[in-house]
Amino acid sequence: MNVVFISPPETHSIESSLPEQINQGGGVYPRLGLLYVAAYFERETGLKTDFIDAPALHMDYARVEEEIRRRPWSRSTTPRPGSSSAGTTPTTTRASPSA
């Protein structure tokens, strides 16, 4: 089993009053908290983990889903717990952004 930790696309951002040239050079900060959780999870469970940082990769929700489905392990023929059939296309659950 593989577990993917995803930093979701940013759909809302706080606008800055700084000049555009300064905002463009701001960069993207790594999601250290989520990376720490992924590392701890992998160490404690022995399961393989992966990480997708959608904001850093300029991905929207559709591209994140494409990326997950593209991974070789997403096409597993092993049934998931609670699943009645093997070899089905994996489903993706997306949490709605909080308003």
Secondary structure, DSSP 8 states (H G I E B T S, - for coil): -EEEEEE---------SS-HHHHHTT-----HHHHHHHHHHHHHH--EEEEEETTTTT--HHHHHHHHHHSGGGG--S--TT-S-SS------------
